[in-house]
Amino acid sequence: MGLAGAVAFGVAATLCLSGCANLGYYWQSAAGHLKVMSAARPVHEWLADGQASQRLKTRLALSQRIRDFAVAELKLPDNPSYRRYADLQRTAVVWNVVAAPPYSLTLKQWCFPVTGCVGYRGYFDEAEARAEAKQVAAQGLETSVYPVPAYSTLGWMNWAGGDPLLNTFINYPEGELARLIFHELAHQVLYAKNDTMFNESFATAVERLGGARWLAMRAPDTARQEYAQFDGRRNQFRALARETRERLEKIYKDGQGPQREALKIAALDEFRQRYVRMREAWGGDPARFRGYDRWVEQANNASFGAQAAYDELVPGFEALFEREGRDWKRFYDAARRLAEMPKGDRHKLLKGETGA
């Protein structure tokens, strides 16, 4: 999924209780989701549609094999999600706004009924997302707006057909398509209120472990080779971003006044210079890396903080999977037990910071 990532953006969380503020935001969320749902049709109808392209039919058929694999091999939920498809005629389903202080990578929290507080605010209209980011920036925070190809309603909408496949990701490379579907289904397995990092890291661990299994067991050699190159570049970029994130955290912890600002600027400049050298080493058509280019150009505390939510606890979840004998059901049960613990305690356990 790259930096866009998938978001646990339960539309049920946007239902406004009487007297709540931000009625306009809740309305756009509910209306936007209803439009997505109404645009979706069962995959079998698309496969029988004479007007649908053969490329689309091939991708949809692949998605259903991946969906079946998710149930049979990864023990992910067997329900209506990702059995329908919608063409939204746009490149993202929602745009997320994230924000952080000038000298911190801790994301601003937005709170909603039912789902609690999360480190982002999603909009079905990009202009509205950017308007929100402008208002937040006026409060002295650094902001970032990024496109999201998919989101999860946490299983709450399965009665109405479930979360659909979308044109925003159906043409992803095979390994990436599998990972995205696994990630979104993982959100239906586990959701810890008020803990975006725990939720996203869990889903990212499931997608990585499950994606590797799909590629090893079901994908052709061409798909494995294509994905190896794609994922290799992504891992290089994530390593660079993680190093920069850790450097910034140290600067913010230890520095003060003008010195802190100068060190921050130097760290971001070095990040961008190292990225240019990395991209040159990748070779090929530079247009393929426009997504990375945009992220690097606009990188700030908000974007680094958002990336941390998807990466920070993943090694801990991967280690948990190994400790549970690589048994998916046992792994999910162990993760649920963690979700029942206080937030700080479960983070420490996943980071290996306690002897428990």
C-alpha positions as CSV (number, residue, x, y, z in Angstrom):
1,M,0.0,0.0,0.0
2,G,3.0,2.3,0.3
3,L,2.5,5.6,2.1
4,A,-1.1,5.8,1.3
5,G,-1.8,3.0,3.5
6,A,-5.2,1.6,4.5
7,V,-7.3,3.4,7.2
8,A,-9.6,2.0,9.8
9,F,-12.2,4.7,9.1
10,G,-15.4,3.2,10.3
11,V,-18.3,5.1,8.9
12,A,-20.4,4.2,12.0
13,A,-18.1,6.5,13.8
14,T,-19.4,9.4,11.8
15,L,-23.0,9.1,13.0
16,C,-23.7,12.2,14.9
17,L,-25.2,11.9,18.3
18,S,-27.8,14.6,19.2
19,G,-26.1,17.9,20.1
20,C,-22.6,16.9,18.7
21,A,-20.4,19.4,17.0
22,N,-19.1,19.3,13.4
23,L,-22.4,18.2,11.9
24,G,-21.1,19.1,8.4
25,Y,-18.1,16.7,8.8
26,Y,-20.3,13.8,9.9
27,W,-22.7,14.4,7.1
28,Q,-19.9,14.4,4.4
29,S,-18.6,11.2,5.9
30,A,-21.9,9.4,5.9
31,A,-22.9,10.7,2.5
32,G,-19.5,9.9,1.0
33,H,-19.6,6.3,2.2
34,L,-23.2,5.8,1.0
35,K,-22.0,6.9,-2.5
36,V,-19.2,4.4,-2.4
37,M,-21.6,1.6,-1.3
38,S,-24.2,2.5,-3.9
39,A,-21.6,2.4,-6.7
40,A,-20.6,-1.2,-5.9
41,R,-21.9,-4.3,-7.7
42,P,-21.2,-7.9,-7.0
43,V,-18.0,-9.2,-8.7
44,H,-19.9,-11.9,-10.6
45,E,-22.0,-9.2,-12.3
46,W,-18.9,-7.4,-13.5
47,L,-17.4,-10.7,-14.8
48,A,-20.6,-11.2,-16.8
49,D,-20.8,-7.6,-18.0
50,G,-20.0,-7.4,-21.7
51,Q,-19.0,-3.7,-21.3
52,A,-16.4,-4.4,-18.7
53,S,-12.8,-4.7,-20.0
54,Q,-11.0,-8.0,-20.0
55,R,-8.2,-6.4,-17.9
56,L,-10.8,-5.5,-15.2
57,K,-12.3,-9.0,-15.3
58,T,-8.8,-10.5,-14.9
59,R,-8.1,-8.3,-11.9
60,L,-11.4,-9.0,-10.3
61,A,-11.0,-12.8,-10.7
62,L,-7.6,-12.5,-9.1
63,S,-9.0,-10.5,-6.2
64,Q,-11.5,-13.3,-5.5
65,R,-8.7,-15.9,-5.4
66,I,-6.9,-13.6,-2.9
67,R,-10.1,-13.2,-0.9
68,D,-10.6,-17.0,-0.7
69,F,-7.0,-17.4,0.3
70,A,-7.5,-14.9,3.1
71,V,-10.2,-17.1,4.6
72,A,-8.6,-20.5,4.0
73,E,-5.0,-19.8,4.8
74,L,-4.9,-16.7,7.0
75,K,-8.1,-17.3,8.9
76,L,-9.4,-13.8,8.1
77,P,-13.2,-13.2,8.2
78,D,-15.4,-14.9,5.7
79,N,-18.0,-12.3,5.0
80,P,-19.3,-10.1,2.1
81,S,-16.4,-7.6,2.2
82,Y,-14.4,-7.4,-1.1
83,R,-16.9,-9.5,-3.0
84,R,-18.2,-6.3,-4.8
85,Y,-16.5,-3.7,-6.9
86,A,-17.0,0.0,-7.5
87,D,-15.4,2.4,-10.0
88,L,-15.4,5.8,-8.2
89,Q,-13.9,7.7,-11.2
90,R,-11.2,9.1,-9.0
91,T,-7.7,8.2,-7.8
92,A,-8.5,7.9,-4.0
93,V,-11.5,7.0,-1.9
94,V,-10.7,9.5,0.9
95,W,-8.0,12.0,1.7
96,N,-6.6,12.0,5.2
97,V,-5.5,15.1,7.2
98,V,-2.8,14.6,9.8
99,A,-1.1,17.2,12.0
100,A,1.7,17.5,14.5
101,P,3.4,20.2,16.5
102,P,6.6,21.9,15.1
103,Y,8.9,20.0,17.4
104,S,7.1,16.6,17.9
105,L,6.0,13.7,15.8
106,T,3.0,13.0,18.0
107,L,-0.1,13.3,15.9
108,K,-3.1,15.5,16.7
109,Q,-6.0,13.4,17.7
110,W,-9.6,13.7,16.4
111,C,-12.3,11.9,18.4
112,F,-15.5,10.3,17.1
113,P,-18.4,8.5,18.5
114,V,-18.0,4.7,18.8
115,T,-14.4,4.4,17.3
116,G,-12.8,6.9,19.8
117,C,-9.8,9.0,19.0
118,V,-7.6,8.6,15.9
119,G,-4.6,10.4,14.5
120,Y,-6.2,11.5,11.3
121,R,-9.4,13.0,9.9
122,G,-10.7,11.7,6.6
123,Y,-12.6,13.4,3.8
124,F,-14.3,12.1,0.7
125,D,-13.5,15.4,-1.1
126,E,-9.9,16.5,-1.5
127,A,-10.7,20.2,-1.4
128,E,-12.5,19.8,2.0
129,A,-9.4,17.9,3.3
130,R,-7.1,20.7,2.2
131,A,-9.4,23.3,3.7
132,E,-9.3,21.4,7.1
133,A,-5.5,21.2,6.8
134,K,-5.3,25.0,6.3
135,Q,-7.4,25.6,9.4
136,V,-5.3,23.3,11.5
137,A,-2.1,24.9,10.2
138,A,-3.4,28.2,11.3
139,Q,-3.2,26.8,14.9
140,G,0.5,26.4,14.5
141,L,0.7,22.7,13.6
142,E,2.4,21.1,10.7
143,T,-0.1,19.3,8.4
144,S,-0.1,16.8,5.7
145,V,-2.9,15.6,3.3
146,Y,-2.5,12.2,1.6
147,P,-4.7,10.1,-0.6
148,V,-6.0,6.8,0.7
149,P,-6.9,3.9,-1.7
150,A,-9.0,1.9,0.8
151,Y,-10.5,2.0,4.2
152,S,-12.3,-0.4,6.6
153,T,-15.6,0.0,8.3
154,L,-14.4,-2.7,10.8
155,G,-17.1,-5.1,9.6
156,W,-20.0,-2.9,10.7
157,M,-21.2,-2.7,7.1
158,N,-21.1,-6.4,6.1
159,W,-24.9,-6.5,6.5
160,A,-25.1,-4.0,3.6
161,G,-22.7,-5.8,1.3
162,G,-19.4,-5.1,3.1
163,D,-16.4,-3.0,2.1
164,P,-16.0,-3.1,-1.7
165,L,-13.0,-3.5,-4.0
166,L,-12.3,-0.2,-5.7
167,N,-10.7,1.2,-8.9
168,T,-8.3,3.0,-6.6
169,F,-6.3,-0.2,-6.0
170,I,-7.6,-3.0,-8.2
171,N,-4.7,-2.6,-10.6
172,Y,-2.0,-2.7,-8.0
173,P,0.8,-5.3,-8.6
174,E,-0.5,-8.8,-7.5
175,G,1.5,-8.9,-4.3
176,E,0.4,-5.4,-3.3
177,L,-3.2,-6.1,-4.1
178,A,-3.1,-9.2,-1.8
179,R,-1.5,-7.2,1.0
180,L,-4.1,-4.5,0.8
181,I,-7.0,-6.9,1.0
182,F,-5.3,-8.7,3.9
183,H,-4.6,-5.4,5.7
184,E,-8.2,-4.2,5.5
185,L,-9.7,-7.6,6.6
186,A,-7.3,-7.5,9.5
187,H,-9.1,-4.4,10.8
188,Q,-12.2,-6.6,11.1
189,V,-10.3,-9.0,13.3
190,L,-9.1,-6.5,15.9
191,Y,-9.7,-2.9,16.8
192,A,-8.4,-1.2,19.9
193,K,-10.2,2.1,20.7
194,N,-8.0,5.2,20.8
195,D,-4.9,3.5,19.5
196,T,-4.2,4.1,15.8
197,M,-0.6,2.8,16.1
198,F,-1.6,-0.5,17.6
199,N,-4.4,-1.0,15.0
200,E,-2.4,0.0,11.9
201,S,0.7,-1.9,13.0
202,F,-1.3,-5.1,13.6
203,A,-2.9,-4.8,10.2
204,T,0.4,-4.1,8.6
205,A,2.0,-7.2,10.2
206,V,-0.9,-9.3,8.9
207,E,-0.5,-7.9,5.4
208,R,3.2,-8.5,5.3
209,L,3.0,-12.0,6.7
210,G,0.0,-12.9,4.6
211,G,1.4,-11.2,1.5
212,A,4.6,-13.2,1.7
213,R,2.6,-16.4,2.1
214,W,0.4,-15.6,-1.0
215,L,3.5,-14.9,-3.1
216,A,5.2,-18.1,-2.0
217,M,2.1,-20.3,-2.5
218,R,0.0,-18.9,-5.2
219,A,1.7,-16.2,-7.3
220,P,3.5,-16.9,-10.6
221,D,7.3,-16.2,-10.9
222,T,6.6,-13.0,-12.8
223,A,4.5,-11.6,-10.0
224,R,7.1,-12.6,-7.4
225,Q,9.9,-10.9,-9.4
226,E,7.8,-7.8,-10.0
227,Y,6.9,-7.6,-6.3
228,A,10.5,-8.2,-5.1
229,Q,11.7,-5.1,-6.9
230,F,8.7,-3.0,-5.8
231,D,9.0,-4.1,-2.2
232,G,12.7,-3.7,-2.2
233,R,12.5,-0.1,-3.1
234,R,9.7,0.5,-0.5
235,N,11.8,-1.1,2.2
236,Q,14.8,1.1,1.3
237,F,12.6,4.2,1.5
238,R,11.0,3.2,4.8
239,A,14.5,2.5,6.3
240,L,15.6,6.0,5.3
241,A,12.4,7.6,6.6
242,R,12.7,5.6,9.9
243,E,16.3,6.8,10.4
244,T,15.2,10.4,9.8
245,R,12.3,10.0,12.1
246,E,14.6,8.7,14.9
247,R,17.0,11.6,14.3
248,L,14.2,14.2,14.5
249,E,12.8,12.6,17.7
250,K,16.3,13.0,19.3
251,I,16.6,16.6,18.1
252,Y,13.2,17.4,19.6
253,K,14.0,15.7,22.9
254,D,17.5,17.2,23.3
255,G,17.5,20.5,21.4
256,Q,16.3,24.0,22.4
257,G,15.6,27.3,20.7
258,P,17.2,28.3,17.4
259,Q,19.6,25.3,17.6
260,R,16.7,22.9,17.6
261,E,15.3,24.5,14.5
262,A,18.6,24.5,12.7
263,L,19.1,20.8,13.5
264,K,15.6,20.0,12.2
265,I,16.2,21.8,8.9
266,A,19.6,20.0,8.5
267,A,18.0,16.6,9.2
268,L,15.2,17.2,6.6
269,D,17.7,18.5,4.0
270,E,19.9,15.4,4.5
271,F,16.8,13.2,4.2
272,R,15.9,14.8,0.8
273,Q,19.5,14.6,-0.5
274,R,19.8,10.9,0.5
275,Y,16.5,10.2,-1.2
276,V,17.7,11.7,-4.5
277,R,20.7,9.5,-4.4
278,M,18.5,6.5,-3.6
279,R,16.2,7.2,-6.5
280,E,19.0,7.6,-8.9
281,A,20.3,4.2,-7.9
282,W,16.9,2.7,-8.6
283,G,17.1,3.7,-12.3
284,G,14.2,3.3,-14.7
285,D,11.5,5.9,-15.6
286,P,11.5,8.7,-12.9
287,A,7.8,9.0,-13.4
288,R,7.3,5.8,-11.5
289,F,8.5,7.4,-8.4
290,R,6.3,10.5,-8.4
291,G,4.5,9.3,-5.3
292,Y,7.7,9.1,-3.4
293,D,8.8,12.5,-4.8
294,R,5.7,14.3,-3.6
295,W,6.0,12.7,-0.1
296,V,9.7,13.7,0.2
297,E,9.1,17.2,-1.0
298,Q,6.3,17.8,1.5
299,A,7.7,15.7,4.4
300,N,7.2,17.3,7.8
301,N,6.4,16.1,11.3
302,A,2.8,15.2,10.4
303,S,3.8,12.9,7.5
304,F,6.6,11.3,9.5
305,G,4.2,10.8,12.4
306,A,1.6,9.2,10.2
307,Q,4.2,6.8,8.8
308,A,5.2,5.8,12.3
309,A,1.6,4.6,13.0
310,Y,2.0,1.9,10.3
311,D,5.5,0.8,11.2
312,E,6.4,1.3,14.8
313,L,4.9,-1.9,16.4
314,V,5.1,-4.2,13.4
315,P,8.3,-6.0,14.5
316,G,6.6,-6.8,17.8
317,F,3.5,-8.3,16.1
318,E,5.8,-10.3,13.8
319,A,7.6,-11.7,16.8
320,L,4.3,-12.5,18.4
321,F,3.3,-14.5,15.3
322,E,6.5,-16.5,15.6
323,R,5.9,-17.1,19.4
324,E,2.4,-18.4,18.6
325,G,3.9,-21.0,16.3
326,R,2.9,-19.2,13.1
327,D,-0.7,-20.2,13.9
328,W,-3.1,-17.5,12.7
329,K,-5.9,-18.2,15.1
330,R,-3.5,-18.3,18.1
331,F,-1.9,-15.1,16.9
332,Y,-5.2,-13.2,16.6
333,D,-6.2,-14.4,20.1
334,A,-2.9,-13.2,21.5
335,A,-3.3,-9.8,19.8
336,R,-6.8,-9.5,21.2
337,R,-5.4,-10.1,24.7
338,L,-3.0,-7.3,24.1
339,A,-5.8,-5.0,23.0
340,E,-7.5,-5.6,26.4
341,M,-4.4,-4.2,28.2
342,P,-3.8,-0.5,29.0
343,K,-2.4,1.2,25.9
344,G,1.0,1.9,27.4
345,D,1.5,-1.6,28.6
346,R,0.7,-3.2,25.3
347,H,3.0,-0.8,23.5
348,K,5.9,-1.7,25.9
349,L,5.3,-5.4,25.4
350,L,5.4,-5.1,21.6
351,K,8.5,-3.0,21.8
352,G,10.2,-5.4,24.1
353,E,10.5,-2.8,26.8
354,T,9.4,-5.1,29.7
355,G,10.4,-8.4,31.0
356,A,6.8,-9.7,30.8
